[in-house]
Amino acid sequence: MNSINQEVFEKVSGVLQELFELSADDIRPSSNLYQDLDIDSIDAVDLVVELKKMTGKKINPEDFKSVRTVEDVVVAVEKLFA
């Protein structure tokens, strides 16, 4: 990951830890949100709401339909600033 990716990853990781009481050790870019981290569709909505607060940007739910891994979340957040 480049430095911007790492910064975004750390912020996303922090949100996941806070919202879902996950261990930082469990959160890797390749971690599947649903299978590895036990996040369900309701949790995913909470994640989008929290990311909106964090970024101050409107997040299109369509952009998150294909999100499966933590890295996918990082890429989606980066797109908000592209």
Summary of the structure (lengths in Angstrom):
residues: 82
radius of gyration: 11.4
end to end distance: 16.9
largest distance: 30.8
contacts: 215
relative contact order: 0.19
helix: 62%
strand: 2%
